[in-house]
Amino acid sequence: MSEKWTTNISGEVSGETIIRGYKLTDLVSKVNFTQAIFLVLKGKLPSEAEEKMLNGLLVASVDHGLGAPSTTAARISASVGNHLHTALAAGLLSTGKLHGGAVEKAAKILQENIGKTSAKDLVNHFEDKGKRIPGFGHKIYDVDPRTQALIEKAKEVSFPTKYLDFALEIQKELEAKKGKKLPLNIDGMIAAIISEMGFSTEVANAFFLIPRTVGLSAHIEEEMQEEKPVRRLSEDEISYTGPRGEKLP
Protein backbone atom coordinates (compact mmCIF):
# COMPACT_ATOMS: atom_id res chain seq x y z
CA MET A 1 0.00 0.00 0.00
CA SER A 2 1.16 3.54 -0.74
CA GLU A 3 1.81 5.95 2.10
CA LYS A 4 -1.00 8.28 3.11
CA TRP A 5 -0.87 11.87 1.97
CA THR A 6 -0.85 14.24 4.93
CA THR A 7 -1.58 17.97 5.21
CA ASN A 8 -2.11 20.50 7.97
CA ILE A 9 -3.80 22.96 5.63
CA SER A 10 -7.32 21.58 5.29
CA GLY A 11 -9.45 18.48 5.64
CA GLU A 12 -12.79 16.94 6.51
CA VAL A 13 -13.13 16.34 10.26
CA SER A 14 -16.35 14.97 11.74
CA GLY A 15 -18.35 16.22 8.79
CA GLU A 16 -16.81 19.71 8.91
CA THR A 17 -14.37 21.28 6.44
CA ILE A 18 -11.45 22.56 8.51
CA ILE A 19 -9.02 25.20 7.19
CA ARG A 20 -5.87 25.67 9.31
CA GLY A 21 -7.76 24.66 12.43
CA TYR A 22 -10.85 26.80 11.76
CA LYS A 23 -14.23 25.64 10.56
CA LEU A 24 -14.74 26.87 7.01
CA THR A 25 -18.34 27.79 7.84
CA ASP A 26 -17.10 30.06 10.65
CA LEU A 27 -14.50 31.69 8.41
CA VAL A 28 -17.20 32.61 5.89
CA SER A 29 -18.81 35.00 8.35
CA LYS A 30 -15.74 36.09 10.34
CA VAL A 31 -12.88 36.84 7.91
CA ASN A 32 -12.45 38.65 4.60
CA PHE A 33 -10.64 37.24 1.59
CA THR A 34 -7.35 38.97 2.40
CA GLN A 35 -7.37 37.43 5.87
CA ALA A 36 -8.24 34.04 4.36
CA ILE A 37 -5.30 34.24 1.95
CA PHE A 38 -2.92 35.02 4.81
CA LEU A 39 -4.40 32.22 6.93
CA VAL A 40 -4.13 29.54 4.23
CA LEU A 41 -0.57 30.50 3.19
CA LYS A 42 0.82 31.33 6.65
CA GLY A 43 -1.18 29.10 8.98
CA LYS A 44 -2.45 31.91 11.19
CA LEU A 45 -4.61 35.01 10.90
CA PRO A 46 -2.82 38.32 10.20
CA SER A 47 -2.43 41.23 12.57
CA GLU A 48 -4.38 44.36 11.66
CA ALA A 49 -1.30 45.97 10.08
CA GLU A 50 -0.45 42.79 8.15
CA GLU A 51 -4.01 42.54 6.85
CA LYS A 52 -3.99 46.14 5.63
CA MET A 53 -0.60 45.80 3.98
CA LEU A 54 -1.48 42.52 2.30
CA ASN A 55 -4.74 44.00 1.08
CA GLY A 56 -2.89 46.99 -0.38
CA LEU A 57 -0.35 44.69 -2.01
CA LEU A 58 -3.09 42.61 -3.65
CA VAL A 59 -4.86 45.70 -4.96
CA ALA A 60 -1.60 47.15 -6.31
CA SER A 61 -0.94 43.98 -8.31
CA VAL A 62 -4.46 43.31 -9.62
CA ASP A 63 -3.83 44.62 -13.16
CA HIS A 64 -1.39 46.70 -15.18
CA GLY A 65 -2.94 47.15 -18.58
CA LEU A 66 -3.24 45.24 -21.81
CA GLY A 67 0.43 45.75 -22.63
CA ALA A 68 1.66 43.55 -19.78
CA PRO A 69 3.02 40.32 -21.36
CA SER A 70 0.79 38.01 -19.31
CA THR A 71 -2.31 40.02 -20.28
CA THR A 72 -1.40 40.02 -23.96
CA ALA A 73 -0.84 36.26 -23.87
CA ALA A 74 -4.14 35.62 -22.08
CA ARG A 75 -6.08 37.73 -24.57
CA ILE A 76 -4.41 36.09 -27.58
CA SER A 77 -5.31 32.69 -26.16
CA ALA A 78 -8.91 33.79 -25.59
CA SER A 79 -9.12 35.25 -29.09
CA VAL A 80 -8.62 31.88 -30.75
CA GLY A 81 -11.56 30.29 -28.97
CA ASN A 82 -10.12 28.88 -25.76
CA HIS A 83 -12.17 28.74 -22.56
CA LEU A 84 -11.37 31.06 -19.66
CA HIS A 85 -9.31 28.53 -17.72
CA THR A 86 -7.07 27.84 -20.74
CA ALA A 87 -6.55 31.53 -21.52
CA LEU A 88 -5.93 32.19 -17.83
CA ALA A 89 -3.29 29.47 -17.74
CA ALA A 90 -1.64 31.00 -20.82
CA GLY A 91 -1.46 34.34 -19.03
CA LEU A 92 -0.08 32.92 -15.81
CA LEU A 93 2.49 30.86 -17.70
CA SER A 94 3.65 34.04 -19.42
CA THR A 95 5.01 35.44 -16.17
CA GLY A 96 8.74 34.98 -15.71
CA LYS A 97 11.84 36.40 -14.11
CA LEU A 98 11.33 39.74 -15.90
CA HIS A 99 7.55 39.96 -15.39
CA GLY A 100 5.91 38.95 -12.14
CA GLY A 101 8.26 36.09 -11.43
CA ALA A 102 11.03 38.09 -9.76
CA VAL A 103 9.35 38.20 -6.34
CA GLU A 104 10.82 34.87 -5.22
CA LYS A 105 14.41 35.74 -6.15
CA ALA A 106 14.11 39.27 -4.76
CA ALA A 107 12.76 37.91 -1.47
CA LYS A 108 15.57 35.37 -1.33
CA ILE A 109 18.20 38.09 -1.78
CA LEU A 110 16.63 40.28 0.90
CA GLN A 111 16.18 37.45 3.40
CA GLU A 112 19.64 35.98 2.92
CA ASN A 113 21.53 39.27 3.06
CA ILE A 114 19.73 41.56 5.49
CA GLY A 115 21.89 42.20 8.55
CA LYS A 116 24.79 40.32 6.95
CA THR A 117 25.75 42.30 3.86
CA SER A 118 25.64 46.03 3.20
CA ALA A 119 23.61 47.30 0.27
CA LYS A 120 26.81 48.63 -1.32
CA ASP A 121 28.62 45.29 -1.03
CA LEU A 122 25.59 43.46 -2.39
CA VAL A 123 25.37 45.73 -5.43
CA ASN A 124 29.11 45.40 -6.05
CA HIS A 125 28.87 41.60 -5.79
CA PHE A 126 26.16 41.42 -8.45
CA GLU A 127 28.04 43.93 -10.60
CA ASP A 128 31.19 41.81 -10.42
CA LYS A 129 29.18 38.74 -11.45
CA GLY A 130 27.55 40.63 -14.31
CA LYS A 131 24.09 39.90 -12.94
CA ARG A 132 21.10 42.14 -12.28
CA ILE A 133 19.35 42.30 -8.91
CA PRO A 134 15.71 41.31 -9.36
CA GLY A 135 13.01 43.68 -8.09
CA PHE A 136 14.57 46.89 -9.40
CA GLY A 137 13.98 48.86 -12.60
CA HIS A 138 10.93 49.19 -14.85
CA LYS A 139 10.32 49.62 -18.58
CA ILE A 140 7.82 52.45 -18.00
CA TYR A 141 8.54 54.04 -14.64
CA ASP A 142 11.43 56.00 -13.20
CA VAL A 143 9.51 55.73 -9.91
CA ASP A 144 6.99 52.89 -9.59
CA PRO A 145 3.78 54.53 -8.30
CA ARG A 146 2.54 51.21 -6.90
CA THR A 147 5.64 50.97 -4.74
CA GLN A 148 5.19 54.56 -3.58
CA ALA A 149 1.55 53.94 -2.65
CA LEU A 150 2.57 50.90 -0.58
CA ILE A 151 5.33 52.86 1.14
CA GLU A 152 2.72 55.40 2.19
CA LYS A 153 0.44 52.57 3.30
CA ALA A 154 3.19 51.15 5.50
CA LYS A 155 3.59 54.52 7.20
CA GLU A 156 -0.17 54.85 7.65
CA VAL A 157 -0.61 51.48 9.41
CA SER A 158 2.75 51.52 11.27
CA PHE A 159 3.97 48.43 9.42
CA PRO A 160 7.62 47.44 10.13
CA THR A 161 9.98 48.40 7.31
CA LYS A 162 13.26 46.60 8.04
CA TYR A 163 13.27 44.79 4.68
CA LEU A 164 11.83 47.77 2.82
CA ASP A 165 14.55 50.04 4.20
CA PHE A 166 17.18 47.53 3.04
CA ALA A 167 15.58 47.37 -0.41
CA LEU A 168 15.59 51.16 -0.69
CA GLU A 169 19.27 51.22 0.29
CA ILE A 170 19.94 48.75 -2.53
CA GLN A 171 18.02 51.01 -4.92
CA LYS A 172 20.14 54.00 -3.90
CA GLU A 173 23.37 52.08 -4.42
CA LEU A 174 22.19 50.65 -7.75
CA GLU A 175 21.26 54.07 -9.11
CA ALA A 176 24.59 55.54 -7.98
CA LYS A 177 26.47 52.65 -9.59
CA LYS A 178 24.53 52.65 -12.86
CA GLY A 179 23.94 56.39 -13.15
CA LYS A 180 20.27 55.99 -13.99
CA LYS A 181 16.90 55.42 -12.34
CA LEU A 182 16.37 51.82 -11.18
CA PRO A 183 13.35 52.07 -8.87
CA LEU A 184 12.20 49.44 -6.45
CA ASN A 185 9.41 47.95 -8.55
CA ILE A 186 6.25 46.10 -7.55
CA ASP A 187 8.06 42.73 -7.52
CA GLY A 188 10.72 44.06 -5.16
CA MET A 189 8.12 45.78 -3.01
CA ILE A 190 6.11 42.58 -2.68
CA ALA A 191 9.31 40.77 -1.72
CA ALA A 192 10.04 43.30 1.03
CA ILE A 193 6.50 43.21 2.45
CA ILE A 194 6.12 39.45 2.54
CA SER A 195 9.62 39.04 3.98
CA GLU A 196 8.56 41.33 6.82
CA MET A 197 5.52 39.09 7.32
CA GLY A 198 7.72 36.01 7.58
CA PHE A 199 6.63 34.24 4.39
CA SER A 200 9.04 31.81 2.78
CA THR A 201 10.57 32.54 -0.60
CA GLU A 202 8.94 29.43 -2.09
CA VAL A 203 5.48 30.99 -1.89
CA ALA A 204 6.59 34.52 -2.84
CA ASN A 205 5.43 34.59 -6.47
CA ALA A 206 1.90 33.69 -5.36
CA PHE A 207 1.47 37.24 -4.09
CA PHE A 208 1.72 38.51 -7.66
CA LEU A 209 -0.18 35.65 -9.29
CA ILE A 210 -3.19 35.64 -6.95
CA PRO A 211 -4.29 39.24 -7.63
CA ARG A 212 -3.20 39.22 -11.28
CA THR A 213 -5.54 36.25 -11.85
CA VAL A 214 -8.42 38.68 -11.29
CA GLY A 215 -7.11 41.19 -13.82
CA LEU A 216 -6.44 38.47 -16.38
CA SER A 217 -9.96 37.10 -15.95
CA ALA A 218 -11.43 40.53 -16.69
CA HIS A 219 -9.28 40.92 -19.82
CA ILE A 220 -10.24 37.45 -21.03
CA GLU A 221 -13.94 38.20 -20.62
CA GLU A 222 -13.54 41.51 -22.47
CA GLU A 223 -11.67 39.78 -25.29
CA MET A 224 -14.40 37.17 -25.64
CA GLN A 225 -17.27 39.63 -25.56
CA GLU A 226 -15.98 42.71 -27.36
CA GLU A 227 -13.17 41.80 -29.77
CA LYS A 228 -13.12 40.03 -33.10
CA PRO A 229 -11.73 36.47 -33.05
CA VAL A 230 -8.09 35.65 -33.73
CA ARG A 231 -5.48 38.15 -32.64
CA ARG A 232 -2.36 38.27 -34.73
CA LEU A 233 0.32 40.78 -35.62
CA SER A 234 -0.36 42.84 -38.73
CA GLU A 235 2.08 42.33 -41.56
CA ASP A 236 3.46 45.87 -41.26
CA GLU A 237 4.66 44.98 -37.76
CA ILE A 238 6.73 42.06 -39.08
CA SER A 239 10.06 42.28 -40.88
CA TYR A 240 11.39 39.10 -42.49
CA THR A 241 15.18 39.17 -42.39
CA GLY A 242 15.99 36.10 -44.38
CA PRO A 243 18.12 33.09 -43.35
CA ARG A 244 21.33 35.09 -42.86
CA GLY A 245 19.73 38.08 -41.16
CA GLU A 246 19.93 40.49 -44.12
CA LYS A 247 16.79 42.51 -44.86
CA LEU A 248 15.10 41.89 -48.19
CA PRO A 249 14.26 44.79 -50.53
LINCOR-V320954 format. One record per backbone hydrogen bond with DSSP energy under -1.0 kcal/mol. NH is the residue of the N-H (numbers start at 1). CO is the residue of the C=O. E is the energy in kcal/mol with one decimal. If there is no record, write none. Layout:
# LINCOR-V320954
nh:co:e
NH:CO:E
NH:CO:E
This chain:
# LINCOR-V320954
nh:co:e
11:18:-1.7
13:16:-3.2
16:13:-1.9
18:11:-3.3
19:22:-3.3
20:9:-3.2
22:19:-2.2
24:17:-3.0
27:23:-2.1
28:24:-1.8
30:26:-1.1
31:27:-2.3
36:32:-2.2
37:33:-2.5
38:34:-2.1
39:35:-2.6
40:36:-2.7
41:37:-2.3
42:38:-2.8
43:39:-2.5
51:47:-2.6
52:48:-2.2
53:49:-2.3
54:50:-2.8
55:51:-2.5
56:52:-2.1
57:53:-2.5
58:54:-2.5
59:55:-2.2
60:56:-2.5
61:57:-1.1
62:59:-1.4
68:65:-1.2
72:68:-2.4
73:69:-2.5
74:70:-2.1
75:71:-2.4
76:72:-2.4
77:73:-2.3
78:74:-2.2
79:75:-2.1
81:78:-1.7
82:77:-1.3
87:83:-2.3
88:84:-3.0
89:85:-1.8
90:86:-2.1
91:87:-2.0
92:88:-2.6
93:89:-2.6
95:92:-1.4
96:99:-2.0
99:96:-1.5
101:96:-2.5
106:102:-2.7
107:103:-2.8
108:104:-2.1
109:105:-2.2
110:106:-2.3
111:107:-2.9
112:108:-2.2
113:109:-1.4
114:110:-2.1
116:113:-2.2
117:113:-2.6
122:118:-2.3
123:119:-2.5
124:120:-2.4
125:121:-2.3
126:122:-2.2
127:123:-2.3
128:124:-2.6
129:125:-1.6
131:126:-2.6
137:183:-3.0
148:144:-2.0
149:145:-2.2
150:146:-1.8
151:147:-2.2
152:148:-2.1
153:149:-1.9
154:150:-2.2
155:151:-1.7
156:152:-2.3
157:153:-2.1
159:154:-2.5
165:161:-3.2
166:162:-1.6
167:163:-2.4
168:164:-2.5
169:165:-1.8
170:166:-2.0
171:167:-2.2
172:168:-2.1
173:169:-2.2
174:170:-2.9
175:171:-2.7
176:172:-1.9
177:173:-2.3
178:174:-3.0
179:175:-2.0
185:135:-2.1
189:185:-2.6
190:186:-2.6
191:187:-2.2
192:188:-2.1
193:189:-2.4
194:190:-2.8
195:191:-1.7
196:192:-1.7
197:193:-1.3
198:195:-1.0
199:194:-2.5
204:201:-1.2
206:203:-1.3
207:204:-1.8
208:205:-1.6
209:205:-2.2
210:206:-2.9
212:208:-1.8
213:209:-1.7
214:211:-1.2
215:211:-1.2
216:212:-2.8
217:213:-2.0
218:214:-1.9
219:215:-2.1
220:216:-2.6
221:217:-2.2
222:218:-2.3
223:219:-2.5
224:220:-2.3
225:221:-2.3
226:222:-2.8
227:223:-1.3
230:79:-2.9
237:234:-1.9
238:235:-1.5
245:242:-1.2
